[in-house]
Amino acid sequence: MSETDKANKITTANEISISKAISQSYLFFMSHFRHFIRLATIPIIIWVLVELFCEYAFHEHGLMYSSMVPRAMVSAAFALVWYRQFLLGEKYATYGQLFDHVLSPGVFNIYNLLKSVTRIVITTIILFVPTLMLSLSFMFYQYSQGVLVDDAEIQNIAFRSTSLVILLFSPVLVRLSLFTVGVAIGRQKMSIREIWKKTSGNTWVLWLLILRAFLPITLYTYFITWAFEKISNQFAMDYIWSSLFINVPTAFLTFMMLAIVVAVNGEAFRVLVGMREKKRD
């Protein structure tokens, strides 16, 4: 029996055991820690260097850059390749294979590109409109109470509004996230409609599954980051050493959390959607 078969032999067809899936994700991470290091090292280095560049630009030149986009890109790349590690095995879990798969003629063409862009635009609009309305409502309320709405307060309102909207839409997003799993492992003909149909009746199970996998390690990561920031401030470190001191463990724990959540989502995909039985070409 291959390592993938052993990893997948947890739940019966069309039934998701939350406790078993979460236990499996942690066990898979620990038993494949060597592969995690192999796949996460470059994304972690990019994460740390991006944060260091933003700190350098701010302290040396007074320029403010957001690290959100490059961090999101390396996180997405790692998530896709870890899906392949979990569901297909080490043989198919390389960034080179992922890159070739995405750019292969059967996958990458103008039609598929336009479909992907359309999905992104629609998703952005669906999330942005209620976020904007909620933010404006918060701002008018703050203004009516005599609270000064400065740049810092606007950012705070935007963060709270975005978090609330994502939370409200999360039951839908967790179902659609299985489409990303299909893309990662090469299901070229799979549609969002098919994913929506196969996840019918499992919305709250998927939501609780992701929440239970995501919340503990997230709180732990937040605490570790907070503790390292406090230590850095207490010893008045130079901004370069402070950035490295904080972001190295933060990046490591973030990708660790991502690997665990990806494995949980991958198990949900295996149970609800299913894996092909014949050997891959």
N, C-alpha and C positions, 0 to 999 in steps of 0.2 A: 504494500500500500504506500503510495507517495505521500509526501508531507502535506500536499494540498488536500488529499483525501482524508488524512487524519484530522486536519484542521476543520474540514467541513462536516465531519461525522458528529454532529452535535444535536441538531433538531430534526424533527420529522417534517414531511412535506406539508407546506402551507400552514405551519404552526411555528410561531416565534416564541421561544422561551427567553424572556428578558434577562434573567439571572444567568442562564447558560451562555447566552450570546456575549454578555459583558465579561463573564469569567473567561470565555474563550479568547476575547480580544486581548485581555491582559496576559494570558498564558502565551498567546501567539507572539505578542510583543517581546516577552522575556525569552522565549525559545528562539526568536529570530533577531535578537539584539545585534548580532554581528551584521545582519543585512540592514537593520535600521541605521547603524553607523555608516555603512557603505552608501546608503541612499540619502541620508540626511546631512552628511558632512558639508557638501557643497552648498545646499540651501542655507544651512546655518551660517556658513562663512559669508555668503552674500547678504543675509539678514544683518549680521554684525557690521559688515563693511558699510552697508547703506546707512545704518544708524550712526556710525562713526562719521561718515561723510556729512550727514545732516548736522551733527554737532559741530563739526569743523567749519562748515559754511556759516553757521549761526555765530559761533564765538569769534571767528577770524574775519569774517566779511559782513556780518550782520544780515545774512540772507536766511530766509526760512523756507525749507523744503519739506514736503510731506513724504514719509517713507511708506505710506500705505499701499501705493500701487506696486512697487517692486516687491514688498513683503507678500502681498496677495498673490503675485505671479509665482514666486518661488514656492509658496505654500500650496498653490493649486497644482504645480508640477509634481511636488512630492506626494500629494494626495492621490493623484492619478497613478503614479508609479507604485505606490503602496497598495492600491487596489489590485494591481496586477500581481504584486508579491503575494497578497493574501489569497486571491482567487485562482491565479494561474501558476504560481510558483516562481522560484528564483530565476529559472531559465528565461522567463518573459519579463522580468522586472529590471529593466535598464532604461535610462533616459534616452539612449540611442534608439532602442526599439520603440519607445513611446513617441519620439520625434518622427521616426520613419512611419509609424502608424498614422499619426495625425496628418502628415504630408503625403501619404500614399495616394495614388490616383483615384482609388475607390472611395476615399474618405474626403480628401481635400479637393474641392472644385468650387466654382463660382456659386452653384446652386446651394451646396451645403454651407458655404461661407455666408451667403445671404440669409439662410435659415437660422444660422447661429446668431448673426447680428440682430435679426428680427426678434429672436427669443430674448436676447440681452436687453434690447430696447423696450420690449413689452414688459419684461420683469422690472426694469428700472422705473418705467412709468407707473406701474402698479404700486411699487413701493414708495416712489418719490412723491406722488400726489398726496396721499394721506399724511406722509411725513411733513410735507410743506404746510398743509392745512393745520396739522397739529402744532407745528412750530409757531405758526402765526397766531394761533389761539393762545398758546402759552405766552407769547410776547405781548399781545394785547392785554392779557390778564395781568402780567407783571407790570405793565405800564399803567393800567388802571389802579393798581395798588401803590403806585408811587415809587416802584423799584426802578433804579437806573438800569437800562438795557444797553450795556456796553458790549464790546467784542467778546469778552470772556463769557458774559452771560448768554450771548447769542450762541456761542459754541456749546455751552452747557445745555441750552434748550434743544439745539439740534441733536446732540448726543442722546438726550433723554427721549426725544421724539422718535429718532431712528430705532433705538432699542425697543421702544414700546411697539412700534409698527412691525418690526421683525418678530417680536414675540407673538403678536396677534396673527401674523401670517405664517408662523412657524409650522402649524399643523399641515398646511399646504406645501410649504417648502421641503419638509422632511420626506413627503411622498415623491415630489419631483426630483429630489436629490438622487434617487435611484437611477434616473436617466443618466446622470454623470457617471455612475458605475458602469452602465452599458457602454458609454463612449470610451471609458478607460480600457475595457477589455475587448473592444472591437466589435460590438453589436451594431453594425452599420445600418441595419434596417429597422432598428427599434425606434418607436415613436413615443412622444410624451403621452399620447392618448393610450397607448398600450400599457405604459407604466402606471398611469392613473387607474386603469381598469384592474390591473393586477394587484395594486395596493388598496383597492376598495375594501372597506371594512377593517382596515388595519391602521387607520390614521393615528389613533391615540396610543396604540401599541408602539408604533414607530416613534412617536413623539416622546413617550416615556423612555424608550430604549436609548435615544440620543441624549435625552436629558440626564439620565442616570450615568451614562458613560462620560458625558461632557462636564457635568457640574463638579464632581470631586476634584479632578485634576485641574480644572480651571481655577477653583478656589485656592488650591495648593500653589499653582503658578502665580496667581495674584499675590499671595502671601510672600512667596519667595522674592518676587520682584520688589514688593514694598520693603522687605527686610534689607535687600541689597541696596536699595536707594537710601534707606536710613543710614546704613553703614557708610556708604559713599559720602553722604552729606556730613556725617559726624567727623570723618577724618579729612574732610575738605580736599578730596582727591582732585587732581587735574582732570579736566573734562574728557581727555582721551582715555585715561585709565578708568575713570568713572563709567564711561560708555561701555568699555570692554567688560568691566566688572559686573555691570547690570545686564547687558544684553546677551552675553555668552550663556549664562544659565537660563535666562528668559527664553532665548531662541531654542535651546535644547528642550526645555520643558514644553514649549509650544508645539514643537514637532512631535514630541512624545505624545502629547494630548491628541494631536491630529492623527497619528498612527493608530491610536486606540479607537477613536471615533470612526475612522475609515474602516477598520476591521469590523466594528459593530454594524456599520451600514452595509458593508460587503456581505456579511452573514445574512442580513435582511434581504438583500438582493438574491442571494443563493436560494433562500427559502421561498420567497414570494414569486420571483421571476424564473429562477432555475438556471443551471449551467448546462452547457452542451455535454453530451455523454461521449461523443466520438472524439478521437484525438485531433488536436489542432494541427493545421498545416504548418 
